[in-house]
Amino acid sequence: MGKTDLAIDLAVRYRGEIIGADSRQVYRHMDIGTAKPTARQQRQVPHHLLDILDPDQNFGVATFMSMARSAASDIRSRDGLPIIAGGTGQYIWALHDGWEVPQPPPDPQFREAKTLEAEQKGAAVLHEELMAIDPTRAAQIDPRNVRRVIRALEIHHATQRLPSQVAERSDAVSSSAAPNALVIGLTMERLELYQRIDRRVDAMMSAGFLDEVKSLAEMGFTMGKGPLASLGYRELGRFLDGEISLDEAVQRTKYQTHRLVRRQYSWFKPNDPRIKWLDAAGPDLQRHAAELVDRFLSTTDPCDTIVRHPSVRPSDEIH
């Protein structure tokens, strides 16, 4: 059983909803190559942070933290249990440990000029300016909220970074770690993991991964650029460009995924006391996971967050 199936099982058992912690599943049209939960799986329990951006838009840890916190708060308001499921280590620990990205200081002159511009030309003009710079951040802000629009423009002006990639502090969100989070990791022997990865890549190809890449290319997206530099997309893109054979593209995808697992070891360490490790290939995985959750909920607020990710030790499963 993989992380998606286990997360769904826990969500069904504990009236939970799943918040994706995957840096690629946020993108539309990237379904097979990111192992996104299927339509059937998404019907079983509510999912958040899937299919929210196009593949040429930016998404970073700051945006993830803002959206994940908002989703978790919404789930708790309905007496549900937020379950964070994914393998992007930076996202998991940023949310768990309460990371904050340093903010540029206020620029009174810039704010005054933009406030005057809004008064003279209308608030919509500033929102359109932000939309041209950072559609992701613009979509998150009500055009009538001039103060927030100006702050986003101010961040871009001061840093030349996209505002959506810079975490904003909020009076409602402290920089402390996530409260009473339970972290469950899945692990398995390295050889078995590599074999599972290889079978998965073969299954992705059988499910139409190449057609997915062709469709993205026909939409005008460039393989190997931005989010489409992800494993599989760049290799199949090179095949479509005539640079390598299809067999080579598939084999490179498998090999590079093996390497990714080894690199992710730096995020999820076997001796990390925050992580409760379970054997992904064990026959009693669901029961052991449920026992962990039962103990967790018996000693803390039942609305606290469970953070769940795949282990990424040398013998881990990803996605």
Sequence and secondary structure as in RCSB ss.txt:
>XXXX:A:sequence
MGKTDLAIDLAVRYRGEIIGADSRQVYRHMDIGTAKPTARQQRQVPHHLLDILDPDQNFGVATFMSMARSAASDI
RSRDGLPIIAGGTGQYIWALHDGWEVPQPPPDPQFREAKTLEAEQKGAAVLHEELMAIDPTRAAQIDPRNVRRVI
RALEIHHATQRLPSQVAERSDAVSSSAAPNALVIGLTMERLELYQRIDRRVDAMMSAGFLDEVKSLAEMGFTMGK
GPLASLGYRELGRFLDGEISLDEAVQRTKYQTHRLVRRQYSWFKPNDPRIKWLDAAGPDLQRHAAELVDRFLSTT
DPCDTIVRHPSVRPSDEIH
>XXXX:A:secstr
  HHHHHHHHHHHHTEEEEE  TTTTBTT  TTTT   HHHHHHS EESSS B TTS   HHHHHHHHHHHHHHH
HHTT EEEEE   HHHHHHHHHT         HHHHHHHHHHHHHH HHHHHHHHHHH HHHHHHS TT HHHHH
HHHHHHHHH S GGGS   BTTB SS  TT EEEEEE  HHHHHHHHHHHHHHHHHTTHHHHHHHHHHTT  TTS
GGGGSTTHHHHHHHHTTSS HHHHHHHHHHHHHHHHHHGGGTS TT TTEEEEETT TTHHHHHHHHHHHHHHSS
 TTS EEE    STTB   
